[in-house]
Amino acid sequence: MAAELSTSINIKEPRWDQSTFVGRAKHFFTVTDPRNVLLTNEQLAHAHRIITDYRKGVVSPGLTEDELWRAKYVFDSAFHPDTGEKMVLIGRMSAQVPMNMTITGCMMTFYKTTPAVLFWQWINQSFNAIVNYTNRSGDAPITVNQLGTAYVSATTGAVATALGLNALTKHVSPLIGRFVPFAAVAAANCINIPLMRQRELQHGIPITDENDNRLGESTKAAQQAISQVVVSRILMASPGMAIPPFLMNHLEKKAFLKRFPWMSAPIQVGLVGFCLVFATPLCCALFPQKSSMSVSRLEPELREKIRASHPGVERVYFNKGL
């Protein structure tokens, strides 16, 4: 008879060493696996039950270590790490590749007219707003009013940026024109992410010591978390928006696409998807998910409070979001 699985496995942390880029990459290749989008509610509930029971010291009969880790990654792919709530399907990181390849491919195919730019940038920024809200850091509730204001300001700013850049490139070469969507996305990320997560910048995000004891909320931690996410997202979009324009510029001169011009969009979507399969997890892995900063860099009042109540604490930790 097989021995029962130990209850000492630390499933609060990822399976692989998060202090190394390779360990973080393995973690995010699992988290962003597009196949997780296809999981049924029953499969998610089963994984939720396994993880919830295990955290209480209850091991499901016959459970192996590999099955436990698989359940953890299914659980992590669908449930928010701070609030525990089930995340909106298209807001999950596992939906990034299929959603982004479709939206980005269309943005880069239909970029020549103002209505097309307006429509696809609006679709893209609406999707980004859902992702940014779904993957926010912290567990404080956000009101419908705050969410609505953030969404309108983020999408308006992003779409205006795209239209402005499009107007500036009317008289440049077609190849440079193809890079307008990328420039717009990069600029829009700098607008959309901070606006959709503005509550964190105003009120702070939860910070803990290395043993997960909550020490307070910090706006300085929120600034670091959001800036890291902005950098990751821009770099995540880079391969899918920088490589296909060169390839498409070459392919569109060939007889095949001149004969079948309708193939341009599916080819572009496929190229973007191939790039995103690798860029999404690798760029998520640039910074540790459980980010940290020195106590000396915190707000003065919070720093003094921590030094008074926890004199041995030199670094604080927080979920940076995605």
C-alpha positions in Angstrom: 0.0 0.0 0.0 1.4 3.4 -1.0 2.3 5.8 1.8 0.1 8.8 2.3 1.4 12.0 0.9 3.2 14.3 3.4 1.5 17.4 4.5 4.7 19.4 4.7 5.0 20.3 1.0 4.9 24.1 0.8 2.3 24.8 -1.8 2.1 28.5 -0.9 5.2 28.9 -3.1 5.7 27.8 -6.7 7.2 24.4 -7.4 10.4 25.9 -8.8 13.0 28.2 -7.3 11.7 31.7 -7.8 15.1 33.3 -7.1 16.3 32.3 -10.6 15.0 33.3 -14.0 14.8 29.7 -15.1 12.7 28.7 -12.1 10.3 31.6 -12.7 10.1 30.8 -16.4 9.1 27.2 -15.6 6.5 28.5 -13.2 4.9 30.9 -15.7 5.0 28.5 -18.6 2.7 26.4 -16.4 0.5 29.3 -15.2 0.1 30.8 -18.7 -0.6 27.5 -20.4 -3.5 28.3 -22.8 -4.9 24.8 -22.2 -6.0 26.0 -18.8 -8.7 28.1 -20.4 -10.4 24.8 -21.5 -10.8 23.5 -17.9 -14.3 22.9 -16.8 -15.9 24.3 -13.6 -15.9 20.8 -12.2 -12.1 20.5 -12.8 -11.5 23.9 -11.2 -13.7 22.9 -8.2 -11.9 19.6 -7.8 -8.5 21.4 -7.8 -9.9 24.0 -5.3 -11.1 21.2 -3.0 -7.7 19.4 -3.1 -5.7 22.6 -2.3 -8.2 23.9 0.3 -8.1 20.5 2.1 -4.3 20.2 1.8 -3.9 23.6 3.4 -6.0 22.3 6.4 -3.8 19.2 6.6 -6.2 16.9 4.9 -4.8 14.8 2.1 -7.2 13.3 -0.5 -6.9 9.5 -0.6 -4.3 8.3 -3.2 -3.1 11.8 -4.0 0.4 11.9 -5.4 2.9 14.8 -5.3 2.6 15.4 -9.0 -1.2 15.5 -8.8 -0.9 18.0 -5.9 1.3 20.3 -7.9 -1.0 20.0 -10.9 -4.0 20.9 -8.7 -2.1 23.9 -7.3 -1.3 25.2 -10.8 -4.9 24.7 -11.9 -6.0 26.5 -8.7 -3.5 29.3 -9.3 -4.6 29.8 -12.9 -8.2 30.5 -12.0 -8.3 31.9 -8.5 -6.9 35.3 -7.3 -3.9 34.9 -4.9 -5.1 37.7 -2.6 -8.9 37.6 -2.7 -9.4 33.9 -3.4 -12.2 34.7 -5.9 -12.5 33.0 -9.2 -11.1 35.2 -11.9 -13.0 36.3 -15.1 -12.1 33.7 -17.8 -10.6 36.2 -20.3 -8.7 38.0 -17.5 -6.7 35.0 -16.5 -3.1 34.8 -17.6 -3.9 31.5 -19.4 -6.1 33.5 -21.8 -3.4 35.9 -22.7 -2.0 34.0 -25.7 -5.4 33.2 -27.5 -6.9 36.6 -26.7 -3.8 38.7 -27.5 -2.9 36.8 -30.7 -6.3 37.5 -32.1 -6.5 41.1 -31.0 -2.9 42.0 -31.8 -3.0 40.2 -35.2 -6.1 42.2 -36.2 -4.6 45.5 -34.9 -1.6 44.9 -37.1 -3.7 43.9 -40.1 -6.3 46.6 -40.0 -4.2 49.7 -39.1 -4.6 51.9 -42.2 -8.0 53.6 -41.5 -9.1 55.7 -38.5 -12.3 53.6 -37.8 -10.2 50.4 -37.9 -7.6 51.8 -35.5 -10.3 53.2 -33.2 -12.2 49.9 -33.1 -9.2 47.6 -32.5 -7.5 49.9 -30.0 -10.7 50.1 -28.1 -11.1 46.3 -28.1 -7.4 45.9 -27.0 -7.7 48.5 -24.2 -11.0 47.0 -23.0 -9.3 43.6 -22.9 -6.3 45.1 -21.1 -8.6 46.8 -18.6 -10.2 43.4 -17.7 -6.7 41.8 -17.4 -5.3 44.6 -15.3 -8.3 44.5 -12.9 -8.4 40.7 -12.7 -4.6 40.5 -11.9 -4.5 43.5 -9.6 -2.5 43.2 -6.3 -4.2 43.3 -2.9 -7.5 42.3 -1.5 -9.3 45.7 -1.0 -12.6 46.0 -2.9 -13.0 48.5 -5.7 -16.3 50.2 -6.3 -18.2 50.2 -9.6 -17.7 54.0 -9.8 -13.9 53.7 -9.4 -13.8 50.8 -11.9 -15.9 52.8 -14.5 -13.8 55.9 -14.1 -10.6 54.0 -14.5 -11.8 52.1 -17.5 -13.1 55.2 -19.3 -9.9 57.2 -18.6 -7.6 54.3 -19.5 -9.3 53.4 -22.8 -9.8 57.1 -23.8 -6.1 57.9 -23.2 -4.9 54.8 -25.0 -7.1 55.2 -28.0 -6.2 58.9 -28.3 -2.5 57.9 -28.2 -3.0 55.4 -31.0 -4.9 57.8 -33.2 -2.2 60.5 -32.6 0.6 58.2 -33.6 -1.3 57.0 -36.6 -1.8 60.6 -37.8 2.0 61.3 -37.4 3.0 58.4 -39.6 0.7 59.1 -42.6 3.7 60.2 -44.7 6.3 57.6 -43.7 7.2 54.2 -45.3 4.6 51.4 -45.0 7.1 49.3 -42.9 7.3 52.1 -40.2 3.5 52.4 -40.4 3.2 48.8 -39.4 5.0 49.6 -36.1 2.3 52.2 -35.1 0.2 49.5 -33.2 3.2 48.5 -31.1 4.1 52.1 -30.2 0.5 52.7 -29.4 0.3 49.6 -27.2 3.5 50.5 -25.4 2.3 54.0 -24.7 -1.2 52.7 -23.8 0.2 50.2 -21.2 1.9 53.1 -19.4 -1.6 54.7 -19.2 -3.9 51.8 -18.8 -2.2 49.8 -16.1 -1.7 52.6 -13.5 -5.2 53.9 -14.1 -6.9 50.5 -13.7 -4.8 50.0 -10.5 -5.0 53.5 -9.3 -6.6 52.4 -6.0 -3.3 50.7 -5.1 -1.3 53.8 -5.9 -3.7 55.8 -3.6 -4.1 53.4 -0.7 -1.2 51.0 -1.0 -1.0 47.2 -1.3 -0.5 44.6 1.5 3.1 44.0 2.5 4.3 41.1 4.7 7.4 39.8 6.3 9.1 36.7 5.0 6.7 34.5 7.0 3.6 36.1 5.4 2.7 38.2 8.5 0.9 41.3 7.3 2.6 44.5 8.3 0.5 47.1 6.6 -0.2 48.7 3.2 2.4 50.6 1.1 2.0 53.0 -1.8 5.8 52.7 -2.4 5.4 48.9 -2.9 2.4 49.6 -5.3 4.6 52.0 -7.4 7.3 49.3 -7.7 4.8 46.5 -8.5 3.0 48.5 -11.2 6.2 49.8 -12.8 7.5 46.2 -13.0 4.2 45.0 -14.6 4.3 47.9 -17.2 7.8 46.9 -18.2 6.8 43.2 -18.4 3.7 43.9 -20.5 5.6 46.2 -23.0 8.3 43.6 -23.5 5.7 40.8 -23.7 4.1 42.6 -26.7 7.4 43.4 -28.3 8.2 40.1 -30.2 4.7 39.6 -31.5 4.5 43.2 -32.7 8.1 43.7 -33.9 8.8 40.5 -35.8 5.6 39.9 -37.9 5.8 43.4 -39.5 9.1 42.5 -41.2 7.8 39.1 -42.3 4.4 40.4 -43.5 6.1 43.3 -45.4 8.1 40.6 -47.2 5.2 38.1 -47.7 2.8 40.7 -49.1 5.1 41.2 -52.1 4.9 37.5 -52.9 2.4 36.1 -55.4 0.6 34.0 -52.8 -0.8 36.9 -50.7 -1.5 38.9 -53.9 -3.6 36.1 -55.0 -5.2 35.4 -51.6 -5.1 38.7 -49.7 -7.7 37.4 -47.2 -5.0 35.1 -45.8 -3.1 38.2 -44.5 -5.1 38.3 -41.2 -4.9 34.6 -40.3 -1.1 34.5 -41.1 -0.5 37.6 -39.0 -2.6 36.1 -36.1 -0.6 32.8 -36.3 2.8 34.6 -36.3 1.8 36.7 -33.3 0.5 33.6 -31.5 3.8 31.8 -32.0 5.7 34.8 -30.5 3.3 35.1 -27.6 3.5 31.5 -26.5 7.1 32.2 -25.5 7.1 35.9 -24.8 4.2 35.8 -22.3 5.8 33.4 -19.7 9.3 34.6 -20.3 8.3 38.3 -19.7 6.2 37.4 -16.7 9.3 35.8 -15.3 11.5 38.9 -15.5 10.5 39.9 -12.0 9.6 37.6 -9.0 5.8 37.4 -8.5 6.5 37.8 -4.7 8.4 41.0 -5.1 10.3 42.7 -2.2 11.8 45.9 -1.2 13.9 47.2 1.7 12.1 48.7 4.7 14.2 51.8 4.3 12.5 52.6 1.0 9.0 52.5 2.5 6.9 55.6 3.5 8.4 57.2 6.6 5.4 56.6 8.9 5.1 52.9 7.8 8.8 52.4 8.1 8.8 53.7 11.7 5.8 51.6 12.6 7.5 48.4 11.3 10.8 49.2 13.0 8.9 49.7 16.3 6.7 46.6 16.1 9.1 44.3 14.1 12.6 45.5 14.7 14.3 42.5 13.0 12.5 43.0 9.6 14.8 44.4 6.9 12.8 43.5 3.8 9.1 43.4 3.1 7.3 41.3 0.5 4.2 41.8 -1.7 2.3 40.3 -4.7 3.2 42.5 -7.7 0.2 41.4 -9.7 0.4 40.5 -13.4 
